[in-house]
């Protein structure tokens, strides 16, 4: 179900400007990671990204598809490892920390994917690849704060009402 939510949020919430995309797609990845653990976060991020990439992105399967799937898969895994190390009991500060780290991982790996993709397919421009990096980092931190305001409460509710 979280993979489906990821795909829906990927389709319905993006604000796109050139190579910059603002979306809430990572929310279900963090729910899976912080509630269920690293493998579930990896699966939701990886499978959700893959489905979005091949069915909805407009690019389908290319030589660099795995590079576009890897960022969210890895961020889900990292967030899950951190949550497990804290016994899945995270306050706002801890949640904010791991979500910021995860968002920075996504930004760095997406930039790397764009760099490799642009070199492979002949459209490289330093402005295209690196020009909006600062905006992406700032947006990632803002999104992390927004996610962190909702995630601890949501995780607590889900633990009480669904898991137990």
N, C-alpha and C positions, 0 to 999 in steps of 0.2 A: 504494500500500500504506500509506503514512503517513497518507493521508486516512482510510482505513478504521480504522487504529489510533486516530486522533483520535476518530472516532465511537464506537468501542468504549470508549475511556477516558472519553468524555463521558457515556456511558450507565452504565458499571459502577463508576466511582470517585467519583461525587459524594456529598458530605455537604451537604445543603441545610437551611438554617434561614432562613425568610422570604426575603429578597432576597440572601442570602449563599450562595454555592456554593463548596465546596472540592473540587477535582478535579485529576487529573493530565493532563487533556486537552491541555495545552500542550506536553507532552514531544515528541510527533512534529513539532510546528511548529519547535521548537528544533533537532531533529535535521536537518530539511530546511534550515533557515536556516544553521546552522553548518557543515553538510557540503556543501550544494549552492548556497547563495546566496539573495539577497533575493527573486527571483522565485519560486523553489520554496517558500520560507517563506511568502510571500504566498499562493500557490496552496493549500498545505496548510492554512493558517489560514483563508483565505476560503472555500474549497470545503468543508472540514470543518465549519466553523461554519454554513455555509448548509445543508448536509445535516442536521446536528443540529437546527438551528432549524426546518426545515420538516417533518422526519419524526419527531423524537424529543422535542422540547421541550414539545409540547402546545399551541404557539401557532400553528404553521403560518406561512403568509405573511401579514404584516400591513403596515401603512403604515410601521412602524419596523424591519422585518426587516433592512434594510441597516445600520442603526445597531447591531444586535446582532452582525452578521457582521464589521463593520469592525475592532473591537478586536483580534481574533486575527490577522486578515489584516495589519493594520498592524504589529503586534508582530513577526510573522514577517519582514516586509520590513525593519524597522529592525534586527533581530538579524542578518539576512543581510548588510545593508550594512556593519555593524560587522565581521562575520566576514571579509568580503571585504577590508576595509581592513587586516586583520591577516593576510592571506594564508591564511585558514582554519586558522590555527595558534594556538589559544587555550589559555592555561593556566587554572587554577582561578579566579584573580583576575579575569582578563579575561572569562571565561565568566560569573562571578557578576555582574560589573558590567553586562554587556549583558542578562542575564536579569532582573536587578532593574529596569533601565530599561524593558525590555519589559513586565514585569509591572505596573509603575506606569502605563504607557501603557494596558494593558488595563483596569486599575482605573479610571483617569480616564475612558476612553471608555465603559466599561460604566455608570459613574455618570451620565455625560451621556445615554446611551441610556435609562437608567431615568428620568431627569428628563423628557426629551422624551416618552417613552412614557406616563409617568404624567400629564403635562399634557394630551397628546392624548386619552387615554382616560378622564380624569376620576378618577383615584385618587391624585393627588399628596398626599404628606405629607412634610414635611421629615425626619421621623424615618425613614420608609421609605426615602427616597432617600439621605440622608446619615448616618443613625444608625449604620450598621455600617462606615462608610468607614475608620475607624481599624483595625478588625479586618481588613478587606480588605487594607489596606496591609501590616500586620504579617504576615498570612498569605502575601501575595505575596512578601515578603522571605524568609520561611522556605522557601517553595517554591523560590525562586530558589537558595537555598543547597543544598537537596536536589538540584535539577536540576544544579547546578554540580558537585556531587560525582560525578555519574554521567556527564554529557555529555562532558567531555574524553576519558575512557577509552573510552566508546562510539564517539565520533567517530573516535578513533585506530584502534580495531579495524575499524570500517567502512571507513575509508580503506585500510587494509592488506588486508582480505579481500574487499571488495566492489567498491570503486572501481578499484583497481589491477589 
